[in-house]
């Protein structure tokens, strides 16, 4: 909760990746608030009232995930809304004559997006979500100490630059 609040204010892209990680951790702990409490919440050094708020935040996320039927996979609507907002901003930036740097960065990234989408079974996913999915997958591979090809690293580097710029534009908009 504390990290999510800070990231949401500072970097919407990092916030979204963090929230996806939280969704996966909730799944890993099988939606068991006691296991989450023992393994995650208890690590926070905070006043008792803040710990209580963090626990309630996790319980609320668990409840939302159950109600939205995303126990196995998928993302919370609140996280999908971030993608929608970023996609709308992305489209507006591409239409703006004043955003040449953004357009150039996007068009450098586009071949990687096209390649990723061609490999994905879900063809109707927004480009911005494709980029975040690629970055999240890369982060998971690094956590698992999997070998990452130079080609993949180059693609992720370009996608990261693009998402960093989009996140910075978002921060200016809010």
C-alpha positions as CSV (number, residue, x, y, z in Angstrom):
1,X,0.0,0.0,0.0
2,X,2.7,2.5,1.0
3,X,4.9,1.6,-2.0
4,X,1.9,1.6,-4.3
5,X,0.8,5.1,-3.2
6,X,4.3,6.5,-3.6
7,X,4.8,4.9,-7.1
8,X,1.4,6.1,-8.3
9,X,2.4,9.6,-7.6
10,X,6.0,9.4,-8.9
11,X,6.0,6.9,-11.8
12,X,2.7,5.4,-13.2
13,X,4.7,2.8,-15.1
14,X,6.5,1.5,-12.1
15,X,3.2,1.6,-10.2
16,X,1.5,-0.7,-12.7
17,X,4.3,-3.2,-12.7
18,X,4.3,-3.2,-8.9
19,X,0.5,-3.8,-8.8
20,X,0.9,-6.7,-11.3
21,X,3.5,-8.1,-9.0
22,X,1.1,-7.7,-6.0
23,X,-1.6,-9.6,-8.0
24,X,0.9,-12.4,-8.6
25,X,2.0,-12.5,-5.0
26,X,-1.6,-12.7,-3.8
27,X,-2.1,-15.7,-6.2
28,X,1.2,-17.3,-5.0
29,X,-0.1,-17.1,-1.4
30,X,-3.4,-18.6,-2.5
31,X,-5.4,-15.6,-1.4
32,X,-4.6,-16.4,2.2
33,X,-4.3,-13.2,4.2
34,X,-2.6,-14.9,7.1
35,X,0.2,-16.1,4.8
36,X,0.4,-12.7,3.2
37,X,0.5,-11.1,6.7
38,X,3.3,-13.5,7.8
39,X,5.4,-13.3,4.7
40,X,4.9,-9.7,3.4
41,X,3.1,-7.4,5.8
42,X,5.1,-8.4,8.8
43,X,8.3,-7.1,7.0
44,X,7.0,-3.5,7.2
45,X,8.4,-1.5,10.0
46,X,5.5,0.8,10.6
47,X,3.2,1.9,13.4
48,X,0.4,-0.6,14.3
49,X,-2.3,1.6,12.7
50,X,-0.3,1.6,9.4
51,X,0.2,-2.2,9.5
52,X,-3.6,-2.5,10.0
53,X,-4.2,-0.3,6.9
54,X,-1.7,-2.4,4.9
55,X,-3.5,-5.6,5.9
56,X,-6.9,-4.1,5.0
57,X,-5.5,-3.0,1.6
58,X,-4.4,-6.6,0.8
59,X,-7.7,-7.9,2.0
60,X,-9.5,-5.4,-0.3
61,X,-7.3,-6.5,-3.2
62,X,-8.0,-10.2,-2.5
63,X,-11.7,-9.4,-2.4
64,X,-11.6,-7.5,-5.7
65,X,-9.6,-10.3,-7.4
66,X,-12.2,-12.8,-6.2
67,X,-15.1,-10.7,-7.4
68,X,-13.5,-10.0,-10.7
69,X,-12.7,-13.7,-11.1
70,X,-9.0,-13.3,-11.8
71,X,-7.7,-15.9,-9.4
72,X,-5.7,-17.7,-12.1
73,X,-4.7,-14.9,-14.4
74,X,-5.6,-11.4,-15.5
75,X,-5.5,-8.0,-13.9
76,X,-7.7,-6.0,-11.7
77,X,-10.0,-3.5,-13.3
78,X,-8.2,-0.7,-11.4
79,X,-5.0,-1.8,-13.2
80,X,-6.8,-2.1,-16.5
81,X,-8.0,1.5,-16.0
82,X,-4.3,2.6,-15.8
83,X,-3.7,0.9,-19.2
84,X,-6.7,2.6,-20.7
85,X,-5.6,6.0,-19.3
86,X,-2.1,5.5,-20.6
87,X,-3.4,4.3,-24.0
88,X,-5.6,7.4,-24.3
89,X,-2.6,9.6,-23.4
90,X,-0.4,7.7,-25.9
91,X,-3.0,8.3,-28.7
92,X,-3.2,12.1,-27.8
93,X,0.6,12.4,-27.8
94,X,0.9,10.8,-31.2
95,X,-1.7,13.2,-32.6
96,X,0.1,16.2,-31.2
97,X,2.4,18.1,-33.5
98,X,4.4,19.3,-30.5
99,X,5.4,15.8,-29.4
100,X,8.0,14.9,-32.0
101,X,10.3,13.3,-29.4
102,X,7.5,11.1,-28.2
103,X,6.5,10.1,-31.7
104,X,10.1,9.3,-32.6
105,X,10.5,7.1,-29.5
106,X,7.3,5.3,-30.3
107,X,8.2,4.6,-33.9
108,X,11.6,3.2,-32.7
109,X,9.7,0.9,-30.4
110,X,7.0,-0.1,-32.8
111,X,8.9,-2.9,-34.5
112,X,9.3,-4.6,-31.1
113,X,5.6,-4.1,-30.3
114,X,4.6,-5.6,-33.7
115,X,6.9,-8.6,-33.1
116,X,5.6,-9.2,-29.6
117,X,2.0,-8.9,-30.7
118,X,2.6,-11.4,-33.6
119,X,3.7,-13.9,-31.0
120,X,0.8,-13.3,-28.6
121,X,-2.4,-15.3,-28.7
122,X,-4.3,-12.1,-27.6
123,X,-4.3,-9.8,-30.6
124,X,-6.7,-7.2,-29.3
125,X,-4.5,-6.1,-26.3
126,X,-3.5,-2.4,-26.5
127,X,0.0,-1.7,-27.5
128,X,0.8,-0.1,-24.2
129,X,-0.3,-3.3,-22.4
130,X,1.9,-5.3,-24.8
131,X,4.9,-3.1,-23.7
132,X,4.1,-3.5,-20.0
133,X,3.7,-7.3,-20.4
134,X,7.0,-7.6,-22.1
135,X,8.7,-5.6,-19.4
136,X,7.0,-7.6,-16.7
137,X,8.0,-10.8,-18.3
138,X,11.6,-9.6,-18.6
139,X,11.6,-8.7,-14.9
140,X,10.3,-12.2,-14.0
141,X,12.9,-13.8,-16.1
142,X,15.6,-11.8,-14.3
143,X,14.2,-12.8,-10.9
144,X,14.4,-16.4,-12.0
145,X,18.0,-16.0,-13.2
146,X,17.0,-17.1,-16.7
147,X,19.3,-16.4,-19.6
148,X,18.2,-13.3,-21.6
149,X,19.4,-12.9,-25.2
150,X,21.0,-9.7,-26.4
151,X,18.1,-9.3,-28.8
152,X,15.6,-9.4,-26.0
153,X,17.7,-7.0,-23.9
154,X,17.8,-4.6,-26.8
155,X,14.1,-4.8,-27.2
156,X,13.4,-4.3,-23.5
157,X,15.8,-1.3,-23.4
158,X,13.8,0.4,-26.2
159,X,10.5,-0.5,-24.6
160,X,11.7,0.8,-21.3
161,X,12.7,4.1,-22.8
162,X,9.3,4.4,-24.4
163,X,7.4,3.6,-21.2
164,X,9.6,5.9,-19.2
165,X,8.8,8.8,-21.6
166,X,5.0,7.9,-21.5
167,X,5.1,7.8,-17.7
168,X,6.9,11.2,-17.6
169,X,4.2,12.6,-19.9
170,X,1.5,11.2,-17.7
171,X,3.0,12.8,-14.6
172,X,3.0,16.2,-16.4
173,X,-0.7,15.7,-17.2
174,X,-2.0,14.9,-13.7
